[in-house]
Amino acid sequence: MPTTVNDIYQQVAKIFMEDVGFSAGTGMITDSMFFTSLGDVMSDFLSRTGCIKKLVNIPISFGQSTYVEPEVVCEVQAASQNQTFIYRDSGFFLDSANPQWTSEFDQPAKWREDENLPRRIQLTPTPNVDGWQVRVSLPQQGYGTISSTSAAVDFDIVADVGVQGYGTISAAPNGAAYLEVLNQGYGTIADMVSSTGNLQMISAVTPFSQTQTYLLNYLELIPDSFTLAISYGVAAKLFSADSESKDIQRSKYCQSRYQFMLSLVGSVMNEVSFEEGEEP
Amino acid sequence: MPSATVGQLDTRVLGRIDNNSTLYGQSERYVYYNEAQRFLNIITGFLQTTVPVPGGAVANRRWYDTPAPIIIPLKVQFSGTYLHKSSLTRIGQTNPTWTQDTSANLGYPPASWVPVGLTKFGLHPANSIGGGEILVTGIQDPVLFTTSNPNQVLPFPNEYLEAMEDLSAFSIQLKEGFPLFQAANMLYQKFMARMGTESRWRNLSMPVFPIERQSTR
């Protein structure tokens, strides 16, 4: 049974002796404080462990070297362009190796994130073609079936509780795809971006929604076995908040349990993600 | 052979908390038993299993989800052969076109697997002919204890009953005021000291216990 926001809520509320819930109890801690802390801790856990990764495609455009990464992307681990691996580089090395690198046009071979605004990825050489996108016709409004084409892949469609979405998305054309919808599944499917011809990033991600406000929601992205980290992280924040419940010692203890989980999952990721003998 | 039950664990933990089943309700206690078994399982990697990817290989598909109940994938087999584990960077450097390579254009079946976080992995090359069996070996999520089944057997060897008792009895007392909670911290230190020798993860360092002594003056 997947862990819900309510599971964490109940556990943390009982730690604070608020068995009937925060807002219904003494009110020293509010539900709003809980939800804010939960969102913060989930984002922190996912960005620091990098244990959940997704494939994210961005359409490339002729003459445009810098692209904005989607909100959920927190660290790009690998990238490919037109389904060919491109190397990570840095401004310093690019400047040193080829001072004119910003004025070259060709198929991108390298990428960098440094010396840019946050969540920007820059390709070099600058793309000399437009990437390929599937435009969904406006009247379809996301209600119908996207019929197509090749092997099934994952899509991210975030909807509120009870919203089941309309229609079936059966597959994506030409490799892994990133689908972005507007208005929680009811609106227009803006674009489908194929990995063919475009930039594909494999990156650690954070939740779609920074604020978790529905108790019945499943805890987004966090594997069930790691949810204990979230409970302690939230409790650490609430114990350190300025309120009648403030307790620095217990906050420190909860923080240490949270930190240990970060360290544990970090060790797991070091062993799982790398080849034997490869430097992390 | 594990034989200790969660009911026995419950009896032992209650003994540590003055049999106070009013302050520490049954459902609350079970939350901590489940937390303890998950925590112990991640550190030790005790519960490992091999399960197939549902549906097997799909023609020309390279990305697959880690099948439930595996939470940490460790090995992958394709059609009875263990695959070499690579990484996203290493395979990109050695095979720049790996996200379009297939067994048809390379001439050999999947030979490597690439973890993508804990929940996905890629095969290289993708199998051009669907239907091959993909088996994933890894650490699995334990079956959770439920209050309706106190006879459920703990999944660990019996000698870990005491470790689970220590951790559960300590963690549940977090709701107590600090002095009482502090007094119970030896249980946690004992648990973590044991885990220091049982961890399967090479780089894991065990923390120094953080609770500071409060002056009694």
Interface residues (C-beta under 8 A of the other chain):
Chain A: M1 Q10 Q11 K14 I15 F16 M17 G50 C51 I52 K53 K54 L55 Q77 A78 S80 Q83 T84 F85 Y87 S150 A151 A152 V153 D154 G175 A176 S195 Q200 I202 A204 P223 D224 S225 F226 L228 S231 A235 D247 Q249 R250 K252 Y253 C254 Q255 S256 Q259 F260 S263 L264 G266 S267 V268 M269 N270 E271 V272 S273 F274 E275 E276 E278
Chain B: E28 V31 E35 R38 F39 N41 I42 I43 V58 A59 N60 R61 W63 D65 I71 I72 P73 L74 K85 S86 S87 L88 T89 R90 I91 G92 Q93 N95 P96 T97 W98 T99 Q100 P115 V116 G117 L118 T119 K120 D141 L144 L174 K175 F178 F181 Q182 W201 R202 N203 L204 S205 M206 P207 F209 P210 I211 E212 Q214
